[in-house]
Amino acid sequence: MAQVEIRLPKMGESVTEATITNWLKNVGDNVDMDEPLVEVATDKVDNELPSEAKGTLVKIFFEKDQVAQVGDVIAIISTDGGAVVESTSAPEVVSTPATTAPVVQNAVVSSVVSSVVAAGSNKFYSPLVRSIADKEGISGSELDSIAGTGQEGRVTKKDILAFVANRGSQPVAVAPVASAPAPAAVATPAMNTPTGTAAFLNVKEPVVLPMPGDEIIEMDRMRKMISDHMVMSKHVSPHVTSFVEADVTNIVNWRNKVKKEFEKREGESITFTPIFMEAIAKAIKDFPMINVAVNGNQIIKRKDINLGMATALPSGNLIVPVVKNADRLNLTGLAKAVNELARNARNNKLKPEDIQGGTYTVTNVGTFGNVMGTPIINQPQVAILALGAIRKVPAVIETPEGDFIGIRQKMFLSHSYDHRVVDGSLGGMFVRRVADYLEQFDVNREL
């Protein structure tokens, strides 16, 4: 009976897992090639996964609200009308090509049974967990002894990395048989840390008791993901923030002059965001060591300049779509790219590739009336720029005839950077260069 594995594909940079939010087909249903099969959600984007084969859905390995790792087999489709599979063992499974479902390195799975169940054990282990165990030389008995915090006590990536970090320094906890994991300690991986620093920081969260009249609101899935990502970023990178005030009077006047003509000609509005992103891309070309990532003791210098733009969703959560090769686009191209990504983000129509590959991030806190902020770096990047609100302020204006006080349009730029690889001189010079490009904007520029 020929069968095809449906695996969870890679859906974004640093995305290692996804939550199954809804199966669009039931076991026993016929499925066409490329027909939507399942809805999944990551901390970056929600997405429908199409079927990679035509046949009958005979097995589902992850139920709704369960978390699957990238590369995990999530379902099996029979291509010859075979019977529905009632157990986790899957005879004669034909793997799908790697081009349709890329998997995590070293997590290649030959069959359902051998990949997700440890030899001699009835415990479930994802391919990613098994890969880490093989790489670190963790025996089957050691793996069985790890207390899992995942669904039904499964060992997650976080659990096994915590075990590796503390291996030999403390006794291993025995996995509970049927009890739910206690929310006592949260082990946050210090990813990409140089040799000699702690691989993990164990943070004990305070136990907060509600007071009379308090309302308890459960975090939604995306908010939990954002929370974990932000905590991880602060643990990984020593944050430093530099501030510069920029005079953007010329930009405000120029935009007021061209916005109606631009919208009539292009069918698009021109906001300040593409103008700012153009200046940032120019500054990155001047200071390419801002456009890097850290991998252990290595600095990866990015070739492309892909600018992420933090975008608020109607739900109140944030997502970061990416303008690819921003330095190669003219101002009209940047305006169209920014508008399209913003629309798709608000309408929940972003594709996985729309949030991949960012090398530097911009967030506009001025949208909410804030004059400045101290943004948290979007890992694995090493810097992020917050754009403050544009305000009319009195300023000293220098002229050949002398100085005088005038009304100018000004804004603050807040540049947070990773002090492991970006020193104050580089971080400060970069944001100053962005301000220089903004202040030198040509008020007679043609679009």
Secondary structure as UniProt FT lines:
FT   STRAND          3..7
FT   TURN            13..14
FT   STRAND          17..23
FT   TURN            27..28
FT   STRAND          30..31
FT   TURN            33..34
FT   STRAND          36..41
FT   STRAND          46..50
FT   STRAND          55..60
FT   TURN            64..65
FT   STRAND          67..69
FT   TURN            70..71
FT   STRAND          73..78
FT   STRAND          93..94
FT   TURN            98..100
FT   TURN            105..106
FT   HELIX           112..116
FT   TURN            119..120
FT   HELIX           127..136
FT   HELIX           140..145
FT   HELIX           151..153
FT   HELIX           157..166
FT   TURN            167..169
FT   STRAND          185..189
FT   TURN            191..192
FT   TURN            195..196
FT   STRAND          200..204
FT   TURN            212..213
FT   HELIX           221..236
FT   STRAND          239..247
FT   HELIX           249..266
FT   HELIX           272..286
FT   HELIX           288..290
FT   STRAND          292..295
FT   TURN            296..297
FT   STRAND          298..301
FT   STRAND          307..309
FT   STRAND          311..312
FT   TURN            314..315
FT   STRAND          318..319
FT   STRAND          322..323
FT   TURN            324..325
FT   HELIX           326..328
FT   HELIX           331..346
FT   TURN            347..348
FT   HELIX           352..355
FT   STRAND          360..364
FT   HELIX           365..368
FT   TURN            379..380
FT   STRAND          383..387
FT   STRAND          391..399
FT   TURN            400..401
FT   STRAND          402..418
FT   TURN            419..421
FT   HELIX           424..439
FT   TURN            443..444
//
